[in-house]
Amino acid sequence: MYKAVAILLLYAVLVVALGVLAYIDAPEGANAKTALIVPMTIAAVSLVCVVMSLMIYKKRTVGMIGIHLGIVIPLLVAVGVGQRAYVTHESSKAYRAGQEAWELHVEAGAIGTPEAKDKYFDEHPEYPVNDKGYLSGTLVAISAISLQTFVALMLARPKPPARKPKPDPVERDDAS
C-alpha cells in the first residue's frame, strides 16, 4: 500500500517540476500559464487519490476508488499528454516552415518590417504565429513519466485489506 502512495507522491512532484521547467523555458508572449496549470491539476488529482487510498482502513469503498483511480489516472494522462505532445510537435514544424517561407519572401524582395510580417502571417493561417516547440520535450517527459508510473503502480499494486466477515445469519426455527 505504501509503495503505491510513495509512487504517486513522486509522480506528483515530478509532473509539477516538469511544469515549472516548461514555464521557465517559455518564450516571451507564450501562454506559459498552462504549462503550470495542467501539471498542477494532474498532481492535485494524484494527491486526492493518495488521500483516498489511505482511507481504505476506515472506509473501504473510498480507499478502493482511490487506489484504482490512482492506477488509471497516470495511464489516461500518458495517452492525453502524449497526443498533445504530437500536436505540439507538428505545430512547431509548421511554425518553422512559416518562418522559412517568410525569409524566402523577404529575400525575394518583399519588405521585411514587423507590420509586413504580421500581414504575411495573417494571409497565411496555415503557419502558427508562435512556436510551441518549448513544450514538446516537457509533454513527452510527462507522458513517459505517466506511463512509467502506471507500470510501477501495476507492479506494486497494493493488496487491499480483507473484507470484514459478514455476520452469520440467524438460524430460524421452522418448528414454530
N, C-alpha and C positions, 0 to 999 in steps of 0.2 A: 504494500500500500504506500509506504513512504518513499519507495523508489519512484513510483509514478508521480507523486507530489513533487519530488525534487526535480524530476524531468520537466514537468510543466512549469515550475518556477524558473528553471534555467531557460526554458523556451521563451517565456515572457520577457526575461531580461535581455536575451539575445535579439529578439524581434524589436524591442524598444531601442536597443543600442544601434541596430541597423537603420532604424528610422531616424535617429539623431544624426548618424553619419550622412544619410541622404539629405537631410535638412541642411546640414553644414555645407555639403557639396553642391547644393542647388545654385544655379546661376541667377544673377540678378533678373528680376522680372518673372521668375518661375513661381508657380503656385506650390511653394515648398511646405505649406501647412499640411497638405495631405500626406506628405512624407512622414509626418509625425502623428497625424490623426489615425491613420489606418493601423500602423503598428501598435499604437497605444490602445486602440479598440481591441485588437487581437489579444494583447496582453491582459486587458481587463477581463475579457471573456475567459481566458485561460485561468486567471486568478479566481474568478467566480466558480469555475469547475473544480479548482483545488479546494476551495472552501466547502463546496457541496460534497465533494468526495470524502472530506474529513468528517462529515456529519454522519457517515454510514453507521457508526455505532449507536447513534441516538435515533436517527430517522433513516432507516434502511433504504426506503424508496428514493429519498433525496440524494443519498450517497451514491446509489446505483446510477441515477441520472447524471450526477456529476462525473462519475468515473467514465461512463460511456460517452458523454459529450466531450470530455477531456481527451478521449481517444479519437473521436470523429472530427472535432474542430481542426486539428492540425492537417488532417487529410484534405478537408474542404479548403483550407487556406492554401495548401500546396497547389491544388488544382486552380483555384481562382487567381491567386497571385502569379502563378506560372503563366496562365493565359494572359494576364495583364502585362507580364514581362515581355511576352511575344509581341503584343500590340505596341508596346512602348519601343521595342527594338525596331519594328517596322516603321514606326513614326519617325524615329531618329534617322533611319536610312532615307526616308522621304525628305526630311529636313536637309540632310547633307546634299541630296540630289538637287534640291531647290537652291541651295547656296551655290552649287557649281553652275546651275543654269543661270543664276543671277550674274555670276562672274563672267560667264561667256557672253551674256547680254551686254555687259559693260564693255568687255573687250571688243565687241562688235561695233562699238561707237555710241552706245546709249549713255545718257547722263547718269552718273553714279551717286547722286545725292541721297540722303536718307528718305526724303519725300518720294523720290522716284522709286526707291527700293520698296517702300510701303505700297505704292501704287502697283508695282510689279507683282508683289505677293497678293494683293487684293484681286488682281486679274488672274492669278494662278492659285486657286484654292486647294489644288492637289498637294501643294507644298505647305507644311506646317510653318507657322511663324516662329515658334520656339522649339528648341531641341530638348527632348526629354531623355536623351542618352544618359544623363547622370543617374537616372532612376533604374536603368536596365540591370546593372550589376546588383543593386540593392534588392530589386524584386526577385532576381534569380536566387540570391542568397537566402531571402526569406522563404521562398518556395522550397529550396533544398533543405533548409533547417526544419521547415514544417514537415517535410516528408521523412526526414531522419527522426524527428520527434514521434511521428506516427509509428514508425517501425520500432523505435525504442520502447514506446508505450505498449505496443503489442507483445514485445518480448518480455517486458516487465509487468505485464498485466496483473493487477492485484487480484488476489482471490478474496472475494467478499466473505465476511464472517458468516457462519452458518445461520440459517434462519432459526428463530426461536421455535421450539417444538409446539405444535398445536395441542391444546388440551384434549385429553381423551374424552370421547363422547360419553355422556352419562348413559349407563345401560338402563333400559326401561324394563319394567316387569310387566310382561304381557299377560300374566295370570290374573290381573285385577279386573 
